Amino acid sequence: MIISGIRLECLQSVLEQAADLTKKDFLQDPARRVEDALTCIGWPLIQVGLSTIVAVLPPLLKPSYMVLVFFKTVIVVCSLGMFHGLVVMPAILTAVVRRKDDSW
């Protein structure tokens, strides 16, 4: 999915992680939930972010201000997406404790 030239795989992977963790009732221990989240989604999230950064490297061969600004924007967006997926979302999902007897 491409919106305004920015790839949203990081956001998609975070949403998949959240949906996956809400379906698993057996993960009541917060440490186990973080471990499971990072095991399932950590490496693919890093691959998506780094491959997007590598994909925008070739235009840097032409020295141009616009190319440099575009590259910096992609770096910031990918870095924030990976940070959000690897640190923020697991922390939030760990803090939210869902009991079996609660009905949402």
Sequence and secondary structure as in RCSB ss.txt:
>XXXX:A:sequence
MIISGIRLECLQSVLEQAADLTKKDFLQDPARRVEDALTCIGWPLIQVGLSTIVAVLPPLLKPSYMVLVFFKTVI
VVCSLGMFHGLVVMPAILTAVVRRKDDSW
>XXXX:A:secstr
 EETTEE HHHHHHHHHHHHHHH TT  SHHHHHHHHHHHHHHHHHHHHHHHHHHTSGGGGS  HHHHHHHHHHH
HHHHHHHHIIIIIHHHHHHH    TT   
